[in-house]
Each structure stands twice: as structure tokens, then as C-alpha cells.
Amino acid sequence: MKLVVVGAAGRMGQTLIRVIRQTEGVRLSGAVERAGSPFIGRDAGELAGIGMLNVAIRDDPLPVFAEADGVLDFTVPAATVEFAGYAAQARIAHIIGTTGCAPDDEAAIAAAARHATIVKSGNMSLGVNLLGVLVRQAAAALDEDFDIEIVEMHHRHKVDAPSGTALLLGEEAASGRGIALDEHSVRVRDGHTGPRPNGAIGFATLRGGSVVGEHQVILAGEGERIALSHLAEDRTIFARGAVKAALWAHRRKPGLYSMLDVLGLEGR
């Protein structure tokens, strides 16, 4: 399977390139960076520290997508929406790990999925997606006497909050309770807040250092607490998940899928 990495010069892009090199059944066919990037023309493999691959980083995605079977995308929302349109034109798989998408971005991605096979997830790791299933089951089993709080921490360079993973876990908790997350989430607490709203799903965001990703879902009842957590120690886990998603999506019919579909966890 011929894969393109967009944002190829970034930390996640370089990790994706290294994982593609290590994985049977896939090869790097293209690498893309933004126009004006100082890395345009550099060999993607050399930049990722694995030697020459004879794949030069380019700034025009259209011809690169036209020669590929899939694209791996951990960039920014505006770029992801653009890439989704190109993937739809090329009729290829688009694996999206980008977080921080607004409702309009999500609508544009869903529209592109009429022609492209899109797998989109706030987190591509097996562990987090399994955690999401457990959170949904716990939220369903425990009534509103158990308050739900989601705590996440990432490195100082992360630009969106709460993290896509925290929101994924919040959606799973809301699904377990049979409620809409956007109507029950509490993102900020400051000053005299009054008592905690019944049925709320709270989020706390921490940023600092080089933390790859830590998430904890707390279900707090009277006299007891349940804590479900996941610690990411290496961003390679996200890259491996993305490549797994690409192989799953290859030649599958167009549509918008999640990692739960890839891992066979949907409906569990």
C-alpha cells in the first residue's frame, strides 16, 4: 500500500515515516509539507533519521495524492479539511489523527467521506480505544450518583484543549449515560462556581514538559472512586495505529469510520 505522510517534517510526521519503513505491506510513496517550509526538497527518510528513501518532501499534495493509496494526517484542522477534499478527488483512504476540529471542519470531513474512505479518531492507539469502551460501560452501569471527571496532561507544545483523546473519552462517557456531551460538559472552573451540576462531565487540562499523553477518567461516588487511566510513553503507538487503520481502510468503501471500527470494538 502506497502511503503519503503530510506534515512530514514534524515530530509525528517523522515518526510515521519510521513506522511505515518498519511495517510490512506498506511503503512511503510521498511526503508533503506546507509551502515555504525549509524542508521542501529534502529526502523524507533522511530527515526522519532512517537513511535515504528517494522520496522528496513536496509542497503540492495533488500529484502526490494521485499516485497514492492512502494519506496519514496529523496536522491542523484547516489543512486536514483541505487534504480531505484532495483525498476525495483521488478516491484514496485518509487517516486523520488531527485534533481540535470545529463543527464546520467536521462537516467538511463528513462530506469528503462520501468519496474517500476516512478513518478519524482523537487517538489512534489500541489502549485508548479500549479505555473508551470501558468508560462507556462504566458510565452506563453507574448512575448519576457517580460524578465523571476527565483529567489529561500533554507536552507544553500542544495547542488544543481539551485533547482529542479527552473529548473521545467524554463522548464515550456521555454515550454510556445516554446524554449529549456538548450539553453536559464543564470545561472551565474559576471563582465562585456553585455546586457541581448533576450529571455534568468535567474536564481538567494540564500542560507541561515533554509528556506524550496521560488521561484519567474518574467516576466519583459517595465514599468510593473508580479511576480508569491510560499513559502514552511513546508517540510511536499512534503511528502504528494510523498505519493499521490505513491497511484496514485500503479498498474499503467510502465512509467515515473510527478506530473502533478498525479494531472491531464498535458496539462493544
C-alpha positions in Angstrom: 0.0 0.0 0.0 1.5 3.4 -1.1 1.2 5.9 1.7 1.7 9.7 1.9 2.6 11.5 5.1 1.5 15.1 5.3 3.3 17.3 7.9 6.2 15.1 7.1 8.9 17.3 8.8 7.1 17.4 12.2 7.7 15.1 15.1 4.6 13.0 14.3 5.3 13.0 10.6 8.9 11.7 11.1 7.5 9.0 13.5 5.0 7.9 10.8 7.8 7.7 8.2 9.8 5.5 10.6 6.9 3.2 11.3 6.0 2.8 7.6 9.6 1.7 7.0 9.2 -0.9 9.7 5.8 -2.3 8.6 5.2 -5.0 6.1 2.6 -4.3 3.4 3.2 -0.5 3.2 5.7 1.9 1.7 6.2 5.6 1.7 5.3 7.0 -1.7 5.1 10.7 -0.9 5.8 13.3 1.8 4.2 16.8 2.0 4.9 19.9 3.9 3.4 23.4 3.8 4.5 25.9 1.1 7.6 27.8 2.2 8.8 25.1 4.5 12.6 24.9 4.7 12.4 21.1 4.4 10.9 21.2 0.8 13.2 19.1 -1.4 14.8 17.1 1.5 14.6 13.4 1.4 11.9 12.2 3.9 13.8 9.2 5.1 17.0 11.2 5.7 15.0 13.8 7.7 13.4 11.0 9.8 16.8 9.5 10.5 16.4 6.2 8.7 18.5 6.9 5.6 17.6 7.9 2.0 14.2 6.7 0.7 14.3 8.6 -2.5 11.1 10.4 -1.5 11.5 14.1 -1.7 9.3 16.3 0.5 7.0 18.4 -1.7 4.6 21.3 -1.2 1.9 20.3 -3.7 -0.3 17.5 -2.4 -2.4 16.9 -5.5 0.1 15.0 -7.7 1.4 13.1 -4.6 -2.2 12.0 -3.6 -2.9 11.0 -7.2 -0.1 8.3 -7.0 -1.0 7.0 -3.5 -3.4 4.6 -1.9 -3.7 6.5 1.4 -2.6 9.5 3.4 -1.7 9.8 7.1 -2.6 13.1 8.5 -1.7 14.5 12.0 -1.7 18.2 11.0 -4.0 21.1 11.9 -7.8 21.4 11.2 -7.6 23.8 8.2 -5.0 21.6 6.5 -6.9 18.4 7.3 -10.1 19.8 5.7 -8.1 20.6 2.6 -6.5 17.2 2.5 -9.9 15.5 2.9 -11.0 17.2 -0.3 -7.9 16.1 -2.2 -8.4 12.5 -0.8 -12.0 12.5 -2.1 -10.8 13.6 -5.5 -8.2 10.9 -5.6 -10.6 8.3 -4.1 -8.0 7.2 -1.5 -8.0 6.4 2.2 -7.5 9.4 4.5 -6.4 8.6 8.1 -7.0 11.6 10.4 -5.4 11.9 13.8 -5.7 15.7 13.8 -7.5 17.1 16.8 -9.2 20.5 17.6 -11.6 20.4 14.7 -14.6 22.8 14.9 -18.1 21.7 13.9 -17.6 23.2 10.4 -14.4 21.2 9.9 -16.2 18.0 11.0 -19.0 18.7 8.5 -16.5 19.2 5.7 -14.7 16.0 6.6 -18.0 14.1 6.6 -18.8 15.5 3.2 -15.5 14.3 1.8 -16.2 10.8 3.2 -18.9 10.4 0.5 -16.0 9.8 -1.9 -13.0 9.0 0.4 -12.5 6.2 3.0 -11.8 8.3 6.1 -10.8 6.9 9.5 -10.8 9.7 12.0 -10.0 9.4 15.7 -8.9 11.6 18.6 -6.5 8.8 19.4 -5.2 6.0 17.2 -3.8 3.7 20.0 -5.4 0.4 20.8 -5.2 1.1 24.6 -7.1 4.4 24.5 -9.9 3.0 22.3 -10.2 0.0 24.6 -10.3 2.5 27.5 -13.2 4.3 25.7 -15.2 1.2 25.6 -14.6 0.6 29.3 -15.6 4.2 30.1 -18.8 3.8 28.2 -19.6 0.6 30.1 -18.8 2.1 33.5 -20.9 5.2 32.8 -23.8 3.1 31.8 -23.5 0.8 34.8 -23.2 3.6 37.4 -26.0 6.2 37.8 -25.6 10.0 38.3 -24.6 9.4 41.9 -21.2 8.9 40.4 -19.7 12.1 39.0 -17.5 11.9 35.9 -14.3 13.9 35.7 -11.7 13.6 32.9 -8.1 14.7 33.6 -5.5 15.0 30.8 -1.9 16.1 30.5 0.3 16.8 27.4 3.5 18.4 26.5 3.9 22.2 26.5 3.7 22.4 22.7 0.1 21.1 22.3 -2.2 23.8 21.0 -5.7 22.5 21.6 -7.6 21.7 24.8 -9.2 19.5 26.0 -7.2 17.0 24.0 -8.9 15.0 21.3 -8.5 11.9 23.4 -10.2 13.6 26.4 -13.1 14.5 24.2 -13.2 11.0 22.8 -13.4 9.7 26.4 -16.1 12.3 27.2 -18.2 11.2 24.2 -17.9 7.6 25.4 -19.0 8.6 28.9 -21.9 10.6 27.5 -22.9 7.7 25.3 -23.0 5.4 28.3 -25.2 7.8 30.1 -27.4 8.4 27.1 -26.8 12.2 27.0 -25.2 14.7 24.7 -21.7 15.7 25.7 -22.0 19.3 24.5 -25.0 19.8 26.8 -23.3 18.4 29.9 -19.6 19.2 29.7 -17.8 21.6 32.0 -14.5 22.9 30.6 -13.7 25.7 33.0 -14.0 26.3 36.7 -12.9 29.6 38.2 -14.1 31.7 41.0 -17.4 31.1 42.8 -18.8 28.3 40.7 -21.5 27.0 43.0 -22.2 23.3 43.4 -21.3 20.8 40.7 -24.2 20.4 38.3 -25.8 17.0 38.5 -24.9 14.8 35.5 -22.0 17.0 34.4 -18.9 15.6 32.7 -15.9 17.7 33.8 -12.6 18.2 32.1 -9.3 19.3 33.6 -6.4 20.2 31.3 -2.7 20.2 32.2 0.2 21.2 30.0 4.0 21.0 30.6 7.3 19.4 29.8 7.5 16.6 27.3 4.5 14.5 28.4 3.3 12.4 25.4 -0.2 11.9 26.8 -1.8 11.0 30.1 -5.6 10.5 30.6 -7.7 9.5 33.6 -11.4 9.1 33.8 -12.6 9.4 37.4 -16.1 8.2 38.5 -16.5 9.6 42.0 -19.3 8.4 44.2 -20.1 8.7 47.9 -17.3 7.0 49.7 -15.6 5.5 46.7 -13.9 6.4 43.4 -13.2 4.4 40.3 -10.3 5.6 38.1 -9.6 4.4 34.6 -6.4 5.6 33.0 -4.0 5.4 30.1 -0.4 6.6 29.8 1.2 7.0 26.4 5.0 6.7 26.8 6.0 7.0 23.1 4.1 8.6 20.1 5.0 5.5 18.1 1.8 3.9 19.4 -0.2 6.5 17.5 1.8 6.0 14.3 1.4 2.2 14.5 -2.4 2.7 14.9 -2.6 5.0 12.0 -0.8 2.6 9.7 -3.0 -0.2 10.9 -6.0 2.0 10.1 -4.7 2.6 6.6 -4.3 -1.1 5.9 -7.8 -1.7 7.2 -9.3 1.1 5.0 -7.5 0.1 1.8 -10.1 -0.7 -0.9 -12.9 -0.4 1.7 -16.0 1.5 0.5 -16.1 5.3 1.2 -17.4 6.4 4.5 -16.5 8.0 7.8 -15.0 5.4 10.2 -13.4 5.4 13.7 -10.6 3.4 15.3 -13.4 1.4 17.0 -14.3 0.1 13.5 -10.7 -0.7 12.7 -10.2 -2.6 16.0 -13.6 -4.3 15.9 -14.7 -2.6 19.1 -17.7 -0.7 17.7 -20.9 -1.7 19.6 -18.9 -3.4 22.4 
